[in-house]
Amino acid sequence: MKKTFKRSFSVVLTAVMALSSLAFSTTAGAADSESGAAAAQSNNLPDKIEDGAILHCWTWSFKNIKDNIPKIAQAGFKSIQTSPINQVKIGDGGKMSLKSTNKGNWWYQYQPTDYTIGNYMLGTEDEFKDMCDEAHKYGIKVIVDIVANHCSSDYSVISSHVKTIGGKAFHDRVEISDWSNRYQVTQGKLTGLWDLNTQNPAVQQMIVDYMTTVLSDGADGFRFDAAKHIELPDDDSKYAGNFWPTVLNNSAEFQYGEILSGGDRMGAYAKMMHVTAEAYGSNLQNAISKKKLSVAAVKNYRAYDEEMSDIDPGRLVTWVESHDNFCKDGSSTWKILDDKQIQQGWAIIAAQGDTTPLFFARPQGSNTENQWGDNTIGLAGNGNYYSDEVVAVNKFRNAMIGESKNVVQVVKNKVNMIERGNKGAVIVSVSDNENNVNVNTSLADGEYTDKVSGDKFTVKDGKLTGKIAASEVVVLYNDDEPEVLVGDLNGNGIIDVEDATILQRFLAEFKKSDGSPIVDVDNPREFKIADANGDKKIDIQDITTIQKIIAEFKI
């Protein structure tokens, strides 16, 4: 069963909500940005990007990201990742469909025409700045997707700025016919795209200048598309280059490279930046879809190559799915995994705490029957990123920073538990049946309430007992939070209402002994729900306190 509302709001506040519904938004997305500082603190987000979780807002417009920042923060995500924000080819007549009959318009986002901020899909540079400002108010960091390996496949739309950058702007038009050939992979054209001459100092400076502007406009980190297609300093001297030492030397807080399909020289890239763990994601997808979840599938990141067999997990970005494997033809993840299975996989990668997990927000309306959903570029993704399971796991991760990890098999190949020190555990079932939990644990003795279902689990003498429903995620830890926060209208642990303007107007009818109102209706931001003294910290977590304050005054 899902969490139930166990405390009642006061009659006064209920009446205020009923009378003022037109003016008082009850959705997280409408939370006023002026309450952002308090929201950042109340959501307990970590300081560092790598300690938190990243939400990939793939193809979301800047405006829609901005509008959803309060919800993203309340869902426990530390960072958002945008699609490429530079100028791109206007494809398929400028249509905003993700996928048309013969073309996938989304891929034009990965066809740069110039390195200036803003494009027809996502929005303007000013909208990007506004989005970053809003994110920072809520403690959210911004990661921007950088496409520095190539430009559009259509040479005619590439700007003269790029073409005349100085020296040779592009590599020779070499086809990649052998994916094990390092020269072809780094110097050849990727699916017909014009491959930038990344050894050229002028090209490097162009990318540096662009990234400097992006950081100045509010970004905090970068994801580098097709990173393995750009040469390393110690590659063969015939084509080695210092692109990476040059562009990575900046003030970004977090930078990672997309390394796909075999991870050519992944160990060398990992010494310079964080890298993606595609092999681990594929292995996890397979384990969940086949409902055969071993301990090895949970904890073996399988990030290795011939020169570095043990990459520090702290250098890895993990995912259940990415936009690449969601969009690919054939056995795409949208057919393999439904939202419930994505939740299972997310619980596994986010609860462990030793990698940086990225949650791919599928298109709005997407499901296993309809890949593209509403099929519109710019819309926010489907709601799985703020499902009870994902939110509970994110908050668990944020609360367990620094705690050790232990993976335990509860039911062979069906139920696994990830313990974090002696403070908490996440249990993931891929079973079609309810299962008893009766397993040794490091958790401290006591009773634990599942943050998702509200079900009870008990630890006594080092043994954890309880029941986990079929295909469910259980999140156990004691955080001393109240069952319902003021402003949490549906009792799911997320504040839906942060602005008390309407409450103030209602309370203005109450008078002090000298006849003056107890609140100043003309200065509505002075009093906020849960912030009784205006210091931007939550003082009141139970509506009873407000009731007692009101009771002191007479009409």
Secondary structure as the mmCIF struct_conf table of DSSP 4:
data_model
#
loop_
_struct_conf.conf_type_id
_struct_conf.id
_struct_conf.beg_label_comp_id
_struct_conf.beg_label_asym_id
_struct_conf.beg_label_seq_id
_struct_conf.end_label_comp_id
_struct_conf.end_label_asym_id
_struct_conf.end_label_seq_id
BEND BEND1 ARG A 7 ARG A 7
HELX_LH_PP_P HELX_LH_PP_P1 SER A 8 SER A 10
HELX_RH_AL_P HELX_RH_AL_P1 VAL A 11 LEU A 19
TURN_TY1_P TURN_TY1_P1 SER A 20 ALA A 23
BEND BEND2 PHE A 24 PHE A 24
BEND BEND3 THR A 27 THR A 27
HELX_RH_3T_P HELX_RH_3T_P1 ALA A 28 ALA A 30
HELX_RH_3T_P HELX_RH_3T_P2 SER A 33 SER A 35
HELX_RH_AL_P HELX_RH_AL_P2 GLY A 36 SER A 42
TURN_TY1_P TURN_TY1_P2 ASN A 43 ASN A 44
BEND BEND4 ASP A 47 LYS A 48
HELX_RH_3T_P HELX_RH_3T_P3 ILE A 49 ASP A 51
BEND BEND5 GLY A 52 GLY A 52
STRN STRN1 ILE A 54 HIS A 56
TURN_TY1_P TURN_TY1_P3 TRP A 58 THR A 59
STRN STRN2 TRP A 60 TRP A 60
HELX_RH_AL_P HELX_RH_AL_P3 PHE A 62 GLN A 74
TURN_TY1_P TURN_TY1_P4 ALA A 75 GLY A 76
BEND BEND6 LYS A 78 LYS A 78
STRN STRN3 SER A 79 GLN A 81
HELX_LH_PP_P HELX_LH_PP_P2 THR A 82 PRO A 84
STRN STRN4 ASN A 86 VAL A 88
HELX_RH_3T_P HELX_RH_3T_P4 ASP A 92 GLY A 94
BEND BEND7 LEU A 98 LYS A 99
BEND BEND8 THR A 101 ASN A 102
HELX_RH_3T_P HELX_RH_3T_P5 ASN A 105 TYR A 110
STRN STRN5 PRO A 112 ILE A 117
STRN STRN6 ASN A 119 ASN A 119
TURN_TY1_P TURN_TY1_P5 TYR A 120 LEU A 122
STRN STRN7 GLY A 123 GLY A 123
HELX_RH_AL_P HELX_RH_AL_P4 GLU A 125 LYS A 137
TURN_TY1_P TURN_TY1_P6 TYR A 138 GLY A 139
STRN STRN8 LYS A 141 ILE A 146
BEND BEND9 ASN A 149 ASN A 149
STRN STRN9 HIS A 150 HIS A 150
BEND BEND10 SER A 153 SER A 153
HELX_RH_3T_P HELX_RH_3T_P6 TYR A 155 VAL A 157
BEND BEND11 ILE A 158 ILE A 158
HELX_RH_AL_P HELX_RH_AL_P5 SER A 160 LYS A 163
TURN_TY1_P TURN_TY1_P7 THR A 164 THR A 164
BEND BEND12 ILE A 165 GLY A 167
STRN STRN10 PHE A 170 PHE A 170
STRN STRN11 GLU A 175 GLU A 175
TURN_TY1_P TURN_TY1_P8 TRP A 179 SER A 180
HELX_RH_AL_P HELX_RH_AL_P6 ARG A 182 GLN A 187
BEND BEND13 GLY A 188 GLY A 188
STRN STRN12 LYS A 189 LYS A 189
BEND BEND14 LEU A 190 LEU A 190
TURN_TY1_P TURN_TY1_P9 THR A 191 GLY A 192
STRN STRN13 ASP A 195 LEU A 196
TURN_TY1_P TURN_TY1_P10 THR A 198 GLN A 199
HELX_RH_AL_P HELX_RH_AL_P7 PRO A 201 SER A 216
TURN_TY1_P TURN_TY1_P11 ASP A 217 GLY A 218
STRN STRN14 GLY A 221 PHE A 224
TURN_TY1_P TURN_TY1_P12 ASP A 225 ALA A 226
HELX_RH_3T_P HELX_RH_3T_P7 ALA A 227 HIS A 229
BEND BEND15 ILE A 230 ILE A 230
TURN_TY1_P TURN_TY1_P13 PRO A 233 ASP A 234
BEND BEND16 ASP A 235 ASP A 235
TURN_TY1_P TURN_TY1_P14 SER A 237 TYR A 239
HELX_RH_AL_P HELX_RH_AL_P8 PHE A 243 VAL A 247
TURN_TY1_P TURN_TY1_P15 LEU A 248 LEU A 248
BEND BEND17 ASN A 250 SER A 251
BEND BEND18 GLU A 253 GLU A 253
STRN STRN15 PHE A 254 GLY A 257
TURN_TY1_P TURN_TY1_P16 SER A 261 GLY A 262
TURN_TY1_P TURN_TY1_P17 ASP A 264 ARG A 265
HELX_RH_AL_P HELX_RH_AL_P9 MET A 266 ALA A 270
TURN_TY1_P TURN_TY1_P18 LYS A 271 MET A 272
BEND BEND19 MET A 273 MET A 273
STRN STRN16 HIS A 274 THR A 276
HELX_RH_AL_P HELX_RH_AL_P10 GLU A 278 SER A 289
TURN_TY1_P TURN_TY1_P19 LYS A 290 LYS A 291
HELX_RH_AL_P HELX_RH_AL_P11 VAL A 295 LYS A 299
BEND BEND20 GLU A 306 GLU A 307
BEND BEND21 SER A 309 SER A 309
HELX_RH_3T_P HELX_RH_3T_P8 PRO A 313 ARG A 315
STRN STRN17 LEU A 316 THR A 318
BEND BEND22 VAL A 320 VAL A 320
HELX_RH_AL_P HELX_RH_AL_P12 HIS A 323 CYS A 327
BEND BEND23 LYS A 328 SER A 331
HELX_RH_AL_P HELX_RH_AL_P13 THR A 333 ILE A 336
HELX_RH_AL_P HELX_RH_AL_P14 ASP A 339 GLN A 352
BEND BEND24 ASP A 354 THR A 355
STRN STRN18 THR A 356 PHE A 360
HELX_LH_PP_P HELX_LH_PP_P3 ARG A 362 PRO A 363
TURN_TY1_P TURN_TY1_P20 GLN A 364 GLY A 365
STRN STRN19 ASN A 367 ASN A 367
TURN_TY1_P TURN_TY1_P21 THR A 368 GLU A 369
STRN STRN20 ASN A 370 ASN A 370
BEND BEND25 GLN A 371 TRP A 372
TURN_TY1_P TURN_TY1_P22 GLY A 373 ASP A 374
TURN_TY1_P TURN_TY1_P23 ILE A 377 ILE A 377
STRN STRN21 GLY A 378 GLY A 378
BEND BEND26 LEU A 379 LEU A 379
HELX_RH_3T_P HELX_RH_3T_P9 GLY A 383 TYR A 386
BEND BEND27 SER A 387 SER A 387
HELX_RH_AL_P HELX_RH_AL_P15 ASP A 388 ALA A 399
TURN_TY1_P TURN_TY1_P24 MET A 400 GLY A 402
STRN STRN22 LYS A 405 VAL A 411
TURN_TY1_P TURN_TY1_P25 LYS A 412 LYS A 414
STRN STRN23 VAL A 415 ARG A 420
TURN_TY1_P TURN_TY1_P26 GLY A 421 LYS A 423
STRN STRN24 GLY A 424 SER A 429
BEND BEND28 ASP A 432 ASN A 433
STRN STRN25 ASN A 435 ASN A 440
BEND BEND29 LEU A 443 LEU A 443
HELX_LH_PP_P HELX_LH_PP_P4 ALA A 444 ALA A 444
BEND BEND30 ASP A 445 ASP A 445
STRN STRN26 GLY A 446 THR A 449
TURN_TY1_P TURN_TY1_P27 LYS A 451 SER A 453
STRN STRN27 LYS A 456 LYS A 460
TURN_TY1_P TURN_TY1_P28 ASP A 461 GLY A 462
STRN STRN28 LYS A 463 ILE A 468
TURN_TY1_P TURN_TY1_P29 ALA A 470 SER A 471
STRN STRN29 VAL A 473 TYR A 477
BEND BEND31 GLU A 483 VAL A 484
TURN_TY1_P TURN_TY1_P30 VAL A 486 GLY A 487
BEND BEND32 LEU A 489 ILE A 494
HELX_RH_AL_P HELX_RH_AL_P16 THR A 501 LEU A 507
TURN_TY1_P TURN_TY1_P31 ALA A 508 GLU A 509
BEND BEND33 PHE A 510 PHE A 510
STRN STRN30 LYS A 511 LYS A 511
TURN_TY1_P TURN_TY1_P32 SER A 513 ASP A 514
BEND BEND34 GLY A 515 GLY A 515
STRN STRN31 PRO A 517 PRO A 517
BEND BEND35 ILE A 518 VAL A 519
TURN_TY1_P TURN_TY1_P33 VAL A 521 ASP A 522
BEND BEND36 ASN A 523 ASN A 523
TURN_TY1_P TURN_TY1_P34 PRO A 524 ARG A 525
BEND BEND37 GLU A 526 GLU A 526
STRN STRN32 LYS A 528 LYS A 528
TURN_TY1_P TURN_TY1_P35 ILE A 529 ALA A 530
STRN STRN33 ASP A 531 ASP A 531
BEND BEND38 ALA A 532 LYS A 537
BEND BEND39 ASP A 542 ASP A 542
HELX_RH_AL_P HELX_RH_AL_P17 ILE A 543 ALA A 551
TURN_TY1_P TURN_TY1_P36 GLU A 552 GLU A 552
STRN STRN34 LYS A 554 LYS A 554
#
